[in-house]
Amino acid sequence: MAESETDKPLVIIGAGGTGGHMFPAAAFADEMRARGWAVGLMSDARGLRYAGDFPADWKEEVRAASPNMRKPWTLPGAALKIWGGINSAARTMKRLQPALVAGFGGYPAFPALSAATRRKVPILIHEQNAVLGRVNRRFAGKAAIVASGFERLDRLPGGAVHHAVGNPVRSAVAAKREVPYPPTDGELTIFITGGSQGAKILGDILPLAIANHTPPTLRARLKVVQQVREEQMDQVRAVYDKVQLRHELKPFFSDMPDRLAAAHLIIARSGAGTVSEIAAVGRPSILIPLKIAMDNHQEANAEALVEAGAADMIVEDNLYPNLLGELIAARLGDAGELKNRAALARVTGTVTAASDLADLAEQVAKR
């Protein structure tokens, strides 16, 4: 529950659903607290699971739901949850009088943004992807400013005020921005990360591509560091062991910033956070958008790095081991091009997004 009033101006953050919404919200919260603001977080039970270390003065669980139109019998129950969440958020806002509500997307942000509209509290929205998500789309027309992680922002309603600031990245990632690209005259490291939803197909296809469709002379220099689902671990290990390829396999890497900085080539999904961290550190990549992503937003996210010449994109329908292996071999076989792509990635990246977003927030609050 929310704590008692303070003399500091208060920003309430509405976010949730996944870490993709919570991590940039946390970076923004850190910046606002450093500027002397009090920060409150509103999310549902699922969102708060990602918020153990969230830098807020208080956290409040609000009821939320994502209506499923394909199951109309569930809609009344979802509506009751949402209405309860809005009322709870509105009561907190009436008591604490926030100067601003910042929405970072995900259906758990809906109650906070709805309550802000009811209470006439100024709204700032940040959209991480290159396509405006459903909740952010619903409130974009009411927001004072719609900030975004990419220059491209599809589904933006007419009349909305749009500022592209980039995606706030973790301080540990920002700290790797000055780490030079690794030397290319010895071992070459491929870092593969797939995200919780999309790692299975990468575990099926990538080991075959690297083990069977790259030249033996290149394989002798390779080390593969790969995120692998637990149930695929033995299968993936067997493929690499068969060709005696050095590898490190884990279901989760807690030291992602170090892994990104040490990589010569990154192969990944193109979630907003992943793309932004690759660009912030400045590394060449092969991006494989998640086919089932809402509004195909992962393809849109990859666009900036691809157009800059810093990344290749392969859609799932074209994900064949032989084609992927040939592309990996071509990229790792040209040290000069790798370094050039790393530099181009770095140019597209930013580590000032949290500060720039906080500047916008303070502008909105002063109006």
N, C-alpha and C positions, 0 to 999 in steps of 0.2 A: 504493500500500500504506500501511497505517497506520504512523505514526511510533512511536517509543518512548514509554514511560510518562512522565507528568508528575505534579507534585504537585497539579495542579488537578483538581477533580471533572470527570468526562467525561460528556457526553451524546452519544450516537450517533444521528444522524438517518437514518431510512430514507425515501426519497422517490424519485420519478422518473416517467418516462413523458412528462410534458409540463411546460411552464413553469407551468401552473396549479397543479402540486404543488410545483415547485421554488421559485417566487418567495416564497410565504408561509413555506416552510421556511427560506429565506435570511434573511428578516426576523427570524424566531425565533432563528436562529443568531447574528445580529448582536447581539441583545439578551442572549443567554446569554453571549457572549464579553465583552460590556460588564460583566457581573456577575462575571467572573472564572472562567468555566467554559472548559474545553477542549471543542472541538466536532469530531466526526468525521462524515463523510458517507459513507453506503453507498448505491450505486445501480448500475444497469447501464450499459452503454456509451451507450445512448440518453439516459438521464437525465443522465449526466455531460456530455453536449453542452450542456446548459443550465446547467452549473455552473462555467463558466470563472471567474467572479468570486465564486463561492460562498464566504462567509466561514467556512471550516473550517480547522482546524489540519492535517487530512489528509483525503484522499478515497480511498475504496477501491472498485474496481469488483467487483461480485459478479454472478455469473451469475443470470439470472432469465428467466422466460417467462410468457406468458399462455395457459393451456391453452384450446384451441379444440375444444369438444365436437362441433362440426359436422365436424371433420376428425379422427376418432379415431386415424388412423394417425400423427398427429403427437404424440399424448399421451406415449408412452414417452420420446421425445427431450426434450419439455418437462419431464417429471418428473426426468430426469437433470440438466438444467440447474438446476432449482430445488433439488434435493438438493445439488448441488455448491455453489450459492450459500449455502445454509443452513450447510453445513459450514465454508465459508470464513469466514462471519460469526461463527460460534460460536468458531472458533479465535482470531479477533481479540478477541472479548469475553473469552475465557478469559485472554488475555495482558494486556489493558488494563483489565479490571474496571470497566466503565462504571457510573455511578450511575443511569443512566436511558437508555432507548431511546425516541425520539419518532418515531412514524410519521405521515407526511403523505399517505399514499395512493399509488396507482399500483402496478402489479404489481411494480416493482423494490423496493418496500418490504417485500415478503413475506419474503425471506431474513433481513433484520435482525430483523423482528418474530418470526419463527419461532425464530431463534437466541436471542433474548431470553427467549422462553417456555422454551426448553430450559435456558438458564443461570439462570433465575429472576431475571432483571433486571427491575425495574419498567418498565411500559410506559405511555406517554402517547400518545394518538391525537388528531390534529387532522383533522377533516373539513371541507373547504372548501365543499362543496355542501350543499344542504338535504336531500339523500338520501344516506345512508351508502353509500360505494362498496364494491365487492366485497372488497377487501383489508382495509379498515378494518372492514367488517362481520364479517369472519372473526375479527378479534382484539378486537373491542369488548368482548366478555364477559370477556376476560382483562386488559383495560387497567384501570389504577387510575382513570383519568379519560378520558372521551371529550369533547374540546372540539370546538366547531363554529363555523362562520362565520356561521350563521343561527340564530335562535331555533327555527325548524322544523327537525327532523331526523328524517326517515322512515327506516324499517328499523333503528331502534335496538333491540337485544335487551333483553328484560326484565332488570332488575337492574343494568344499566349505569349508571354515575355520569356524568351529562351536565352540562356547563357551556357555555353559549353565550358566547363571548368575541369573536366577529367574526373576520374574516379579516385577518391582518397585511398591511398595505400598504407599498409602498416609501416610503422617507423622502422621495423627491422628490414623491410624491403627497400625503403627509401635509403637506408644506410648502405645498400649494395650498389647504388647508382654509380659511385665513383670507383668500383672494383673494375680493373681493366679486363678486357676480353682475354680468356685463357690462351696461353701459347699453343700453337697448332703443330709443333714439330715433334710431339710425342704422342701420348695417349689422347684419344678423342672421346669425349663423354657425351652420350645422348641421354637426356632426361625426359622421361615419358610420364605424364600425369593425366588422369582421365576424369577426375571428379567422381562423386558418389554414384551418379546416375549412369554415366557413360563409359565406365572403365572396361566393361566386359568385351565389347567388340575390339577394343585396343589390345586386350590380352589375347584375343583370338588371332588377330591379323598381324600386329607389329612384330612379334617374335619370328613369325614365318618370313616376313619381309626382310628383316635384318639378317637372320640366319641363313636363308636360302637364296636371297636375291641381291646381296652385296658382294663385291669381289673379296676373295680370301685375303688379299694383301691389306685391304681396308679393315676387314673383321679382326685381323691380328692386332690392330691398334685400338679397337673399340672397347669401351666400357659402357654398358647399358645400366642406367639407374631407372627403375620402373615401378610405378604404383600398380599393384596387382590385387585383384579381389582374392580373399582367402581361398575360395573354392577353386580358383584357377592357378594357385601358386605352384603346385606340382607340375601341372601341364606346361606352364611357361618356363619353369626351371629346366625341364627335360629338353625343350627345344634349344635353349642356349647351351646346355651342357653337351649336347650332341655335337656341336661344332666348336666346343671349348672356348666359348665367348665369355669374357669377364662380365659379371652382372651383379647387381644388388637389387633385390626385390623386397618391397614392403607394401602392406595394405594402406599405410599412411605415413607421410613424412612430416615430422614435427619441425624440421629445419628447412622449410621450403625456401626461404631467402638464400641460404647457403647453397642449396641445390641449383637454384636458378642461376646464381652467379658463377658456379663452377661448370656450367654446361656449355658445350660448343654448339649444340643444336637441341632445341626443345620441341617435343611433339606433344600436343595437348588439345583438349577441347577448347572452344573459344567462348567460354563464359566471360562475363565482363571483368570480373576480378582477375582471372588468369591472364587475359589479354593485356590489361592495364599493368599488371606486375611484370610481365615479359617486357613491355615497352619501357617501364620505369627503370629496370635493370639494364636493358639494352642487349637482347640476345636474339639471334635468328631463330625462326620457328617454322614448323609445319603445323597448321591448324586444321582440326577435323571437327566441324560444327556438329553438335548433337542434333540429329535429324528430327527428333520429336519436340524440340524446344518450341515454346509458345511463340507464334508469329514468326517462326524461323529467325529469331533474333540473334542466334549465334553466328549465322552467316553474315548478318549485318555488322556484328561486333568485329569480325575478322577483317572487314573491308579496309579499315584504316591502315593496318600493318601490311596488308597485301598491296594496296595501292601505293604505299610508300616504298615498296620493293624490299621490305624487311621480312616477309613471310610468304609461304605458299599455303593455299587452301585446297583441301581435298574433301569433297562431300562424301557422305557415307556410301552412296550408290556407286561411287568410283573407287572404293577402298579395296583394291586388289593387292595381294602381297607383292606381285612382280612389279607393278607400277610404283608402289610405295618404296620398294627396295631400290629401284632405279633412281628415284628422286633423292632418297637419302644418300646414295652413293655419289650422285652428282653434286649435292650440296657440300658434303664432307670432303669431296675430292678437290675442292677449290678453296684454299685457305684465304686467298685475297677476297673472294666473293663473300665468304663467311664473315670476315671482319667488316666488310662494307655493309652487309645486312645488319650486323650488330649495331653499327653506328647509326644506320637509318632507323632502326627500332628505337634507339635511345632518343632520337630527335622527336619522335612522335609521343614519347612518354613524358610524364610529369610527376613530380613529388610535392607539388604545391597545391593540389586540389583541395585538401582539407582547409588550408588557409584561405584560398580564394572563395570557397563555399562559405566559410565563416564571415568573410567580408560582406558577401551578399546577404547573409542572415542578419547581420547588424544593420545593413541598409534598410532591409524590410522592416525590422523592428522599430526603426526611428521614424518611419513614415506616419 
